[in-house]
Amino acid sequence: MDQKTIPPEKARQGRRGWHVLAILVVGLALALVAWYAAEWSAPPVTPPAEGTAN
């Protein structure tokens, strides 16, 4: 069986680049949008009145 020699740069599983950074930035932006939507849609929390039992 004839074996081929592959350079280490081509044998790597994945490469780093702008597309990885873009996916991370878009994911962070979507998380921030979801957090803002949850904060905006939640009812305001009011502290209990003085003298009430817990």
C-alpha positions in Angstrom: 0.0 0.0 0.0 1.4 3.4 -1.0 1.3 5.9 1.8 1.1 9.6 1.2 2.9 12.2 3.3 0.6 15.0 4.2 2.1 18.3 5.4 1.1 19.2 9.1 -0.7 22.4 7.9 -3.1 20.3 5.8 -3.5 17.5 8.3 -5.0 19.7 11.0 -8.6 19.2 11.9 -9.6 22.9 11.8 -8.1 26.2 11.1 -8.5 29.4 12.9 -9.7 32.4 10.9 -12.2 35.2 10.5 -15.1 32.8 10.2 -14.6 31.4 13.7 -14.4 34.9 15.1 -17.6 35.9 13.2 -19.5 32.9 14.6 -18.4 33.8 18.1 -19.3 37.5 17.7 -22.7 36.7 16.2 -23.4 34.2 19.0 -22.5 36.8 21.6 -24.7 39.4 19.9 -27.7 37.0 19.8 -27.2 36.2 23.5 -27.2 39.9 24.3 -30.4 40.4 22.2 -32.1 37.6 24.0 -31.0 38.9 27.4 -32.3 42.4 26.6 -35.6 40.9 25.4 -36.0 38.9 28.6 -35.2 42.0 30.8 -37.6 44.2 28.8 -40.5 41.8 28.9 -40.2 40.8 32.6 -42.5 42.6 35.0 -40.8 45.0 37.4 -39.9 43.6 40.8 -41.1 45.7 43.7 -39.7 45.2 47.3 -42.2 44.0 49.9 -43.9 46.7 51.9 -42.6 47.5 55.4 -44.1 45.4 58.2 -45.3 42.5 56.1 -44.6 39.0 57.1 -42.5 36.8 54.8 
